[in-house]
Amino acid sequence: MNLSELHPAPGSRRPRKRRGRGPGSGLGVTAGRGEKGQKSRSGYKRRRGFEGGQMPLIRRVPKRGFHNPGRKVYAVLNVARLEELGGDEFTPEGLLRSGALSKLRNGLKILGNGEITRPVTVTAHKFSASAREKIERAGGKALLVGAGEADAQS
């Protein structure tokens, strides 16, 4: 088989529709837009969520609760995952590079699910109380991002 013998599959290539080119073309006069109405006019744009004048779904469904626009979502990692990963020093950027985290979001929070047996130094934006306790019990350090060791103890 040569490059010159390659052809698209039969029926996969069709000529483009040439609208408004006379009644004999099949798409003349109204150019496939049908008869009158808002959708047949030039410049028509439908609003997102517009349902032809009926009450839109977003306004029909009941709403409850409160959505905080200023909330912070943290990437989370358990101490059991730190145990699985090799190394003795963990930073948010290093965990992101290694693939342990897919997104950093508003920061990294270490949670206390699982056990850790070796001393590790973990730098993160937040720690749960149990995670901090397990890391320090194993002889490691739990450091906050942008804080010295004095702040990490408090």
Z-matrix of the N, CA and C atoms (Angstrom, degrees):
N
C 1 1.446
C 2 1.528 1 109.11
N 3 1.303 2 116.63 1 132.11
C 4 1.462 3 122.71 2 178.44
C 5 1.522 4 109.98 3 -106.55
N 6 1.321 5 115.04 4 164.02
C 7 1.453 6 120.90 5 176.89
C 8 1.531 7 110.55 6 -63.12
N 9 1.333 8 115.80 7 -31.67
C 10 1.467 9 119.90 8 -178.40
C 11 1.526 10 112.44 9 -74.56
N 12 1.349 11 116.76 10 -13.79
C 13 1.461 12 119.69 11 -178.90
C 14 1.531 13 112.65 12 -93.53
N 15 1.359 14 116.86 13 -4.63
C 16 1.469 15 119.66 14 -178.92
C 17 1.524 16 110.28 15 -76.64
N 18 1.329 17 116.27 16 132.41
C 19 1.454 18 122.00 17 178.13
C 20 1.516 19 108.46 18 -138.50
N 21 1.334 20 117.40 19 151.42
C 22 1.466 21 118.68 20 176.03
C 23 1.527 22 110.64 21 -65.02
N 24 1.311 23 116.13 22 156.64
C 25 1.456 24 121.20 23 -179.52
C 26 1.527 25 109.46 24 -60.54
N 27 1.329 26 118.13 25 143.48
C 28 1.465 27 120.33 26 -179.57
C 29 1.527 28 110.67 27 -59.03
N 30 1.337 29 115.38 28 131.45
C 31 1.463 30 120.53 29 178.42
C 32 1.520 31 114.19 30 88.48
N 33 1.348 32 117.41 31 -5.61
C 34 1.463 33 118.75 32 -178.00
C 35 1.520 34 112.54 33 -84.15
N 36 1.317 35 117.43 34 -20.44
C 37 1.462 36 121.15 35 179.70
C 38 1.528 37 108.86 36 -108.05
N 39 1.334 38 115.73 37 122.17
C 40 1.458 39 119.60 38 179.32
C 41 1.519 40 108.81 39 -124.60
N 42 1.321 41 118.49 40 147.92
C 43 1.463 42 119.73 41 176.18
C 44 1.526 43 109.93 42 -67.24
N 45 1.354 44 117.43 43 146.96
C 46 1.456 45 119.86 44 -178.29
C 47 1.520 46 109.96 45 -69.56
N 48 1.340 47 116.11 46 154.38
C 49 1.457 48 121.02 47 179.56
C 50 1.524 49 108.46 48 -74.92
N 51 1.340 50 117.46 49 124.96
C 52 1.466 51 120.80 50 176.83
C 53 1.522 52 106.93 51 -103.14
N 54 1.327 53 115.08 52 98.04
C 55 1.459 54 120.78 53 -174.73
C 56 1.526 55 111.31 54 -80.62
N 57 1.320 56 115.79 55 150.74
C 58 1.454 57 121.57 56 173.57
C 59 1.504 58 113.90 57 69.28
N 60 1.321 59 118.68 58 36.71
C 61 1.461 60 121.53 59 -178.81
C 62 1.529 61 111.27 60 -116.81
N 63 1.322 62 116.15 61 39.40
C 64 1.456 63 120.20 62 175.52
C 65 1.510 64 112.86 63 99.52
N 66 1.343 65 117.05 64 158.41
C 67 1.471 66 121.27 65 -176.23
C 68 1.518 67 113.77 66 -66.00
N 69 1.326 68 118.38 67 -25.34
C 70 1.457 69 120.63 68 -178.27
C 71 1.514 70 112.93 69 -71.76
N 72 1.335 71 117.42 70 -18.07
C 73 1.472 72 119.62 71 -176.84
C 74 1.522 73 111.97 72 -78.66
N 75 1.332 74 116.42 73 -16.72
C 76 1.458 75 119.27 74 -176.58
C 77 1.522 76 112.04 75 89.21
N 78 1.319 77 116.97 76 -16.50
C 79 1.469 78 120.47 77 178.14
C 80 1.522 79 109.66 78 -127.02
N 81 1.333 80 116.58 79 32.32
C 82 1.461 81 120.57 80 179.13
C 83 1.509 82 110.58 81 -88.23
N 84 1.303 83 118.13 82 -174.80
C 85 1.459 84 127.39 83 176.80
C 86 1.531 85 111.34 84 56.35
N 87 1.337 86 119.43 85 -81.83
C 88 1.468 87 120.77 86 -177.70
C 89 1.517 88 112.22 87 -91.65
N 90 1.317 89 117.77 88 -3.48
C 91 1.468 90 123.11 89 175.45
C 92 1.524 91 113.66 90 56.60
N 93 1.333 92 116.73 91 38.37
C 94 1.460 93 120.17 92 174.68
C 95 1.511 94 114.37 93 78.48
N 96 1.354 95 117.89 94 8.07
C 97 1.465 96 120.36 95 -178.53
C 98 1.528 97 112.12 96 -95.52
N 99 1.296 98 117.99 97 -0.45
C 100 1.454 99 120.54 98 -177.75
C 101 1.513 100 110.25 99 79.70
N 102 1.334 101 116.43 100 -162.92
C 103 1.464 102 120.04 101 -178.80
C 104 1.521 103 109.38 102 -87.59
N 105 1.333 104 116.07 103 -153.76
C 106 1.464 105 122.88 104 -172.18
C 107 1.536 106 114.59 105 -52.87
N 108 1.298 107 114.80 106 176.49
C 109 1.457 108 120.32 107 174.18
C 110 1.515 109 112.33 108 118.87
N 111 1.324 110 114.89 109 165.19
C 112 1.467 111 120.89 110 -175.39
C 113 1.524 112 111.88 111 -59.10
N 114 1.328 113 116.81 112 -37.94
C 115 1.467 114 119.46 113 -176.62
C 116 1.521 115 113.52 114 -74.05
N 117 1.308 116 117.01 115 -11.88
C 118 1.461 117 118.68 116 179.29
C 119 1.530 118 111.52 117 -90.03
N 120 1.327 119 117.57 118 -11.08
C 121 1.468 120 121.06 119 -176.29
C 122 1.527 121 110.86 120 -81.80
N 123 1.337 122 114.65 121 153.56
C 124 1.465 123 118.04 122 175.39
C 125 1.525 124 108.61 123 -73.78
N 126 1.317 125 115.98 124 149.51
C 127 1.461 126 120.51 125 178.70
C 128 1.512 127 113.95 126 82.19
N 129 1.329 128 117.69 127 4.80
C 130 1.469 129 120.03 128 -178.89
C 131 1.515 130 110.05 129 -68.67
N 132 1.320 131 115.14 130 130.58
C 133 1.471 132 120.98 131 172.85
C 134 1.515 133 107.14 132 -136.05
N 135 1.326 134 116.54 133 129.12
C 136 1.452 135 120.33 134 179.39
C 137 1.519 136 108.88 135 -90.15
N 138 1.333 137 116.74 136 133.77
C 139 1.460 138 120.97 137 175.67
C 140 1.514 139 110.20 138 -64.13
N 141 1.327 140 116.53 139 145.88
C 142 1.455 141 119.97 140 177.39
C 143 1.528 142 108.72 141 -63.58
N 144 1.305 143 117.24 142 129.77
C 145 1.465 144 121.03 143 179.78
C 146 1.520 145 113.66 144 85.73
N 147 1.345 146 118.67 145 1.02
C 148 1.466 147 121.12 146 -179.67
C 149 1.521 148 109.75 147 -73.88
N 150 1.324 149 116.70 148 132.03
C 151 1.460 150 121.45 149 -175.79
C 152 1.518 151 111.66 150 -121.38
N 153 1.330 152 116.67 151 37.75
C 154 1.461 153 120.67 152 174.78
C 155 1.505 154 113.56 153 73.16
N 156 1.293 155 119.23 154 21.66
C 157 1.457 156 122.00 155 177.56
C 158 1.514 157 113.12 156 101.10
N 159 1.344 158 117.59 157 -18.75
C 160 1.467 159 118.05 158 175.47
C 161 1.521 160 107.89 159 -71.91
N 162 1.323 161 117.02 160 159.10
C 163 1.461 162 121.51 161 -177.23
C 164 1.536 163 108.63 162 -61.34
N 165 1.333 164 118.30 163 119.81
C 166 1.470 165 120.63 164 -176.47
C 167 1.528 166 112.67 165 -62.61
N 168 1.306 167 115.22 166 151.96
C 169 1.461 168 121.66 167 -177.42
C 170 1.521 169 111.88 168 -55.63
N 171 1.323 170 116.99 169 -41.33
C 172 1.474 171 120.07 170 -177.19
C 173 1.523 172 111.34 171 -62.73
N 174 1.338 173 116.97 172 -26.18
C 175 1.474 174 119.98 173 177.83
C 176 1.519 175 112.25 174 -92.23
N 177 1.345 176 117.63 175 -16.23
C 178 1.462 177 120.85 176 -179.27
C 179 1.515 178 112.44 177 -83.48
N 180 1.337 179 117.52 178 -32.03
C 181 1.467 180 119.18 179 -173.98
C 182 1.533 181 109.96 180 -80.90
N 183 1.333 182 117.38 181 144.07
C 184 1.460 183 119.72 182 179.93
C 185 1.528 184 111.36 183 -70.37
N 186 1.307 185 115.06 184 148.74
C 187 1.466 186 120.30 185 -179.66
C 188 1.513 187 108.87 186 -119.66
N 189 1.323 188 115.68 187 138.82
C 190 1.466 189 120.01 188 179.53
C 191 1.504 190 109.25 189 -138.17
N 192 1.311 191 115.13 190 157.01
C 193 1.452 192 120.41 191 171.73
C 194 1.512 193 112.76 192 81.05
N 195 1.306 194 114.48 193 -164.27
C 196 1.455 195 121.90 194 -173.72
C 197 1.517 196 108.20 195 -139.53
N 198 1.330 197 115.98 196 134.03
C 199 1.464 198 120.36 197 176.20
C 200 1.512 199 107.48 198 -110.37
N 201 1.303 200 116.45 199 115.25
C 202 1.456 201 121.67 200 -177.58
C 203 1.524 202 109.72 201 -81.80
N 204 1.333 203 118.33 202 112.48
C 205 1.466 204 119.39 203 -179.26
C 206 1.523 205 112.98 204 -69.87
N 207 1.326 206 117.37 205 -18.28
C 208 1.465 207 119.98 206 -177.82
C 209 1.519 208 113.73 207 -101.66
N 210 1.340 209 117.55 208 16.43
C 211 1.465 210 118.55 209 -176.49
C 212 1.518 211 110.89 210 -70.25
N 213 1.321 212 115.25 211 156.57
C 214 1.459 213 120.50 212 178.53
C 215 1.524 214 108.44 213 -111.37
N 216 1.319 215 115.51 214 129.37
C 217 1.465 216 121.60 215 178.62
C 218 1.521 217 107.10 216 -109.20
N 219 1.318 218 116.47 217 123.06
C 220 1.457 219 121.18 218 -177.59
C 221 1.530 220 110.93 219 -101.94
N 222 1.324 221 115.53 220 147.11
C 223 1.461 222 120.61 221 168.79
C 224 1.528 223 105.45 222 -76.76
N 225 1.322 224 118.14 223 132.41
C 226 1.461 225 120.40 224 -175.93
C 227 1.522 226 111.06 225 -113.47
N 228 1.327 227 114.19 226 149.42
C 229 1.459 228 121.71 227 178.37
C 230 1.515 229 107.31 228 -145.71
N 231 1.318 230 117.15 229 133.98
C 232 1.458 231 121.20 230 179.22
C 233 1.522 232 110.90 231 -90.18
N 234 1.338 233 115.61 232 157.90
C 235 1.468 234 119.18 233 179.43
C 236 1.522 235 111.10 234 -65.67
N 237 1.334 236 117.79 235 -26.16
C 238 1.468 237 120.61 236 177.04
C 239 1.530 238 110.07 237 -62.49
N 240 1.327 239 117.31 238 -36.07
C 241 1.468 240 121.28 239 178.32
C 242 1.524 241 110.65 240 -69.93
N 243 1.328 242 117.39 241 -35.38
C 244 1.468 243 120.65 242 175.98
C 245 1.524 244 110.41 243 -63.32
N 246 1.328 245 115.48 244 -35.79
C 247 1.475 246 120.72 245 178.31
C 248 1.530 247 110.19 246 -64.95
N 249 1.352 248 116.63 247 -40.36
C 250 1.467 249 121.04 248 -179.84
C 251 1.523 250 111.87 249 -67.24
N 252 1.337 251 116.08 250 -39.57
C 253 1.460 252 120.43 251 -178.28
C 254 1.526 253 109.07 252 -73.21
N 255 1.309 254 116.48 253 143.64
C 256 1.460 255 119.58 254 177.32
C 257 1.518 256 110.26 255 -76.83
N 258 1.310 257 116.20 256 171.68
C 259 1.464 258 120.95 257 176.01
C 260 1.507 259 112.07 258 98.72
N 261 1.347 260 114.94 259 167.71
C 262 1.452 261 119.42 260 -178.65
C 263 1.523 262 112.02 261 -126.43
N 264 1.348 263 116.44 262 4.77
C 265 1.462 264 119.93 263 178.18
C 266 1.524 265 108.94 264 -137.91
N 267 1.332 266 115.94 265 126.10
C 268 1.461 267 121.25 266 -176.58
C 269 1.519 268 110.50 267 -125.35
N 270 1.335 269 116.02 268 130.28
C 271 1.463 270 122.34 269 174.26
C 272 1.528 271 107.31 270 -126.27
N 273 1.336 272 118.15 271 158.35
C 274 1.474 273 119.23 272 179.15
C 275 1.530 274 112.81 273 -57.48
N 276 1.332 275 116.92 274 -42.39
C 277 1.464 276 120.48 275 -178.74
C 278 1.533 277 111.21 276 -66.82
N 279 1.342 278 116.48 277 -40.00
C 280 1.464 279 120.79 278 178.98
C 281 1.516 280 111.84 279 -64.82
N 282 1.345 281 116.75 280 -40.38
C 283 1.459 282 121.17 281 178.93
C 284 1.525 283 110.72 282 -67.43
N 285 1.334 284 116.38 283 -34.40
C 286 1.461 285 121.01 284 177.19
C 287 1.524 286 110.27 285 -66.82
N 288 1.327 287 116.65 286 -43.64
C 289 1.474 288 121.39 287 179.51
C 290 1.528 289 111.34 288 -65.28
N 291 1.332 290 116.40 289 -38.64
C 292 1.471 291 119.43 290 -176.92
C 293 1.523 292 112.56 291 -74.72
N 294 1.345 293 117.51 292 -14.62
C 295 1.461 294 120.72 293 179.02
C 296 1.517 295 113.11 294 94.71
N 297 1.334 296 117.58 295 1.99
C 298 1.468 297 120.04 296 177.74
C 299 1.530 298 110.27 297 -68.85
N 300 1.342 299 116.76 298 -28.02
C 301 1.462 300 122.38 299 174.59
C 302 1.520 301 108.04 300 -118.97
N 303 1.340 302 116.80 301 141.46
C 304 1.458 303 118.94 302 176.58
C 305 1.524 304 110.76 303 -92.66
N 306 1.340 305 117.45 304 -31.97
C 307 1.465 306 122.64 305 178.70
C 308 1.508 307 108.63 306 -142.75
N 309 1.316 308 117.12 307 144.32
C 310 1.461 309 120.69 308 178.90
C 311 1.516 310 111.73 309 -87.29
N 312 1.331 311 118.69 310 -24.34
C 313 1.463 312 124.59 311 -179.55
C 314 1.521 313 110.78 312 54.41
N 315 1.364 314 118.46 313 -126.70
C 316 1.467 315 120.88 314 -179.52
C 317 1.519 316 112.56 315 -92.52
N 318 1.311 317 117.24 316 10.22
C 319 1.456 318 120.75 317 -179.47
C 320 1.515 319 110.57 318 139.38
N 321 1.325 320 115.20 319 -177.86
C 322 1.463 321 121.87 320 -177.46
C 323 1.517 322 109.71 321 -114.79
N 324 1.322 323 116.73 322 132.32
C 325 1.457 324 121.56 323 174.86
C 326 1.524 325 108.07 324 -120.58
N 327 1.317 326 116.28 325 130.04
C 328 1.465 327 122.04 326 178.62
C 329 1.527 328 107.95 327 -96.25
N 330 1.337 329 115.46 328 126.78
C 331 1.463 330 121.60 329 179.83
C 332 1.525 331 109.76 330 -107.65
N 333 1.324 332 116.24 331 162.17
C 334 1.465 333 121.04 332 -169.69
C 335 1.507 334 116.74 333 -97.40
N 336 1.315 335 119.76 334 21.99
C 337 1.461 336 120.76 335 179.77
C 338 1.530 337 109.60 336 -76.04
N 339 1.325 338 117.70 337 127.12
C 340 1.459 339 121.70 338 179.76
C 341 1.520 340 111.32 339 98.46
N 342 1.329 341 114.79 340 -172.64
C 343 1.466 342 121.06 341 -178.83
C 344 1.508 343 109.73 342 -126.68
N 345 1.330 344 115.61 343 155.59
C 346 1.464 345 121.20 344 174.60
C 347 1.523 346 106.98 345 -131.49
N 348 1.334 347 116.48 346 134.33
C 349 1.460 348 120.41 347 -171.96
C 350 1.521 349 113.55 348 -110.48
N 351 1.330 350 118.11 349 -18.76
C 352 1.466 351 119.53 350 -177.30
C 353 1.528 352 110.48 351 -112.27
N 354 1.326 353 117.53 352 155.45
C 355 1.465 354 119.40 353 179.67
C 356 1.535 355 111.05 354 -73.23
N 357 1.326 356 115.77 355 126.68
C 358 1.465 357 121.59 356 178.62
C 359 1.530 358 108.98 357 -132.79
N 360 1.332 359 115.08 358 153.83
C 361 1.460 360 120.92 359 174.37
C 362 1.514 361 106.97 360 -107.85
N 363 1.334 362 116.27 361 117.64
C 364 1.455 363 121.74 362 -176.40
C 365 1.524 364 109.00 363 -116.79
N 366 1.325 365 115.67 364 125.26
C 367 1.461 366 121.13 365 175.17
C 368 1.521 367 107.39 366 -109.02
N 369 1.336 368 116.73 367 122.69
C 370 1.464 369 121.30 368 -178.42
C 371 1.525 370 109.42 369 -148.67
N 372 1.328 371 115.92 370 170.35
C 373 1.463 372 120.91 371 -179.95
C 374 1.519 373 111.68 372 -80.62
N 375 1.347 374 116.66 373 -29.33
C 376 1.470 375 121.57 374 179.83
C 377 1.523 376 109.43 375 -149.68
N 378 1.326 377 115.62 376 154.23
C 379 1.466 378 123.03 377 174.91
C 380 1.513 379 108.08 378 -134.24
N 381 1.331 380 116.48 379 141.86
C 382 1.464 381 118.32 380 169.18
C 383 1.524 382 106.62 381 -78.13
N 384 1.316 383 116.20 382 159.34
C 385 1.464 384 120.41 383 -176.87
C 386 1.526 385 110.67 384 -61.39
N 387 1.342 386 117.08 385 -40.86
C 388 1.462 387 119.64 386 -177.99
C 389 1.527 388 111.40 387 -69.57
N 390 1.343 389 117.27 388 -35.33
C 391 1.464 390 120.46 389 178.85
C 392 1.516 391 110.28 390 -66.14
N 393 1.337 392 117.00 391 -45.41
C 394 1.470 393 121.48 392 178.64
C 395 1.532 394 110.17 393 -59.50
N 396 1.330 395 115.67 394 -43.02
C 397 1.470 396 120.90 395 -177.88
C 398 1.532 397 110.78 396 -65.83
N 399 1.337 398 118.42 397 -41.28
C 400 1.464 399 121.71 398 -179.09
C 401 1.526 400 111.81 399 -68.74
N 402 1.334 401 116.46 400 -39.97
C 403 1.466 402 120.18 401 179.13
C 404 1.523 403 110.22 402 -64.97
N 405 1.333 404 117.20 403 -44.09
C 406 1.470 405 120.91 404 -178.30
C 407 1.531 406 111.47 405 -72.23
N 408 1.347 407 117.55 406 -31.70
C 409 1.460 408 120.65 407 177.59
C 410 1.527 409 110.98 408 -65.97
N 411 1.358 410 116.01 409 -32.43
C 412 1.463 411 120.54 410 178.79
C 413 1.531 412 111.83 411 -80.15
N 414 1.349 413 117.29 412 -1.26
C 415 1.458 414 120.61 413 178.59
C 416 1.521 415 113.49 414 95.05
N 417 1.326 416 117.23 415 11.96
C 418 1.459 417 120.82 416 -178.19
C 419 1.512 418 112.73 417 -98.26
N 420 1.339 419 115.49 418 -173.54
C 421 1.461 420 121.70 419 179.69
C 422 1.519 421 109.38 420 -126.50
N 423 1.340 422 115.80 421 139.69
C 424 1.460 423 122.69 422 175.60
C 425 1.523 424 106.95 423 -112.47
N 426 1.323 425 116.90 424 105.32
C 427 1.464 426 121.94 425 -176.25
C 428 1.524 427 110.61 426 -108.01
N 429 1.341 428 115.84 427 139.11
C 430 1.454 429 120.78 428 175.64
C 431 1.521 430 109.97 429 -85.51
N 432 1.330 431 116.46 430 144.14
C 433 1.466 432 120.74 431 179.18
C 434 1.521 433 108.52 432 -64.42
N 435 1.314 434 115.38 433 132.86
C 436 1.472 435 121.02 434 177.84
C 437 1.504 436 113.92 435 75.31
N 438 1.327 437 118.76 436 11.39
C 439 1.463 438 121.99 437 179.13
C 440 1.512 439 108.60 438 -124.15
N 441 1.317 440 115.06 439 152.55
C 442 1.463 441 120.02 440 176.80
C 443 1.500 442 110.53 441 -80.27
N 444 1.347 443 116.17 442 -176.75
C 445 1.463 444 119.47 443 -179.76
C 446 1.512 445 111.78 444 -69.37
N 447 1.342 446 117.67 445 -26.83
C 448 1.473 447 120.66 446 179.17
C 449 1.523 448 110.46 447 -64.54
N 450 1.350 449 117.39 448 -39.81
C 451 1.455 450 120.85 449 179.53
C 452 1.517 451 111.48 450 -72.38
N 453 1.315 452 117.21 451 -28.05
C 454 1.469 453 121.04 452 -177.16
C 455 1.524 454 110.74 453 -66.73
N 456 1.319 455 117.25 454 -29.81
C 457 1.468 456 120.16 455 -178.30
C 458 1.528 457 111.72 456 -74.17
N 459 1.324 458 117.29 457 -29.21
C 460 1.480 459 120.41 458 -175.82
C 461 1.506 460 111.94 459 -79.51
